[in-house]
Amino acid sequence: MSRNKPAEKKPTEGELAILQVLWRLGPSTVRQVNDELNRDKTTGYTTTLKLLQIMSEKGLVQRDESERTHVYRARVSQEKTQRNLVSDLLQRAFGGSAQKNW
């Protein structure tokens, strides 16, 4: 299991889509997440499950295994994730500063 803090891991596009579902619905089963993802784009159940397993290892989601059907919840807030993504883009695209002397 990864020891990295959740904020240190940047979600991929697919992981971000899952996080958006979890932020909107709250704790959810794989089936619930998959059903929501399928509203926009066809996504296989096993793909959703695998992504959630990877996200759990990365520390992006937490899995509750107390019931037969595992329930996942986001470990990172939407605001913090958005801030980290914007900061990363700013660093990569503009060297840390959006202000540039043209």
N, C-alpha and C positions, 0 to 999 in steps of 0.2 A: 504494500500500500504506500502511496506517495506521501511524503512528509511535507511537501510544499504547501504553502498557504493558498487558499482558493484564489485570492486576488493575483497571485503570481502566474496563474494559468490563464491564457487568453482563449476564450471559446472559439471554436471554428464556426463557420456559417451554420452548419447543422446543429451544433451544440447551442448556439445562440437562439435558434428557432425553438428548441426544446425549453431553454430557460425562459423564453417569452411566454410559452404555454404555462409553465410552472408559476411564473410571476402572476399571471392572469387568473389561473384556477386555484392556485395553492397546491398543497400536497396532492399528488395524483398517482394512479397506477400507470403501468406501461400502456395498457389499453386506452385509458383516458387521454394520455399524451398523444398516442398514435392517432386516435380519432380526431383530435384537434389539428394535428399536422396534416391529415388527409383532407381537411377543408380547403387548403391552399394548393397542395401538391401531393400526389400519390407517394406514400412512404410505407414500406413494408414493416410489419410488426417486428420482425427480427432485427431490422435495421434500427428501429427505435430502441429496442431492448439493448442492442450492442452499444449504441451511442450512450445510453444511460449508464451502462456498466463502465464504459470508458470515463464518462464524466464523474462517476463515483470515485474511480481511482485517482482522477485529477483533483478531486476535492471540490468540484463545482456543484455537485448534488449530494444529498445524504439519503441513504436507503434505509427504510424502516422494515426490518425483516421479522417483526413480531407476529405478523399475520401470514397466512398462506400466500396471499397476493401482496407482493412488495409494493410499498408506497414510496415515491421519491419526492423530495422537496429541494428547492434551490438553497444552496448554502451561501450564495452571494446575492447581495441586493441588486436590483435593477439599476439604481442610481450609481452605485460603486462600479458596476460593470461598464456602464455607459461612460463614466468618467475615465476609467482605465483604457477603454477603446479609443476615446477621443485623444487622450494623452499619448497613446501609442502612435496614432495616426499623425499627430502633431510632431512627434519626435522623428518619425520615419520620413515624413513628407517635407517638413520644414526645419529640420535640425533643432526642434524644440521651441521655435518661435514662429508664430504666424505672421509677425511683422517683418517686412522685407523692404529694403530700400531699392526701389526700382530705378 
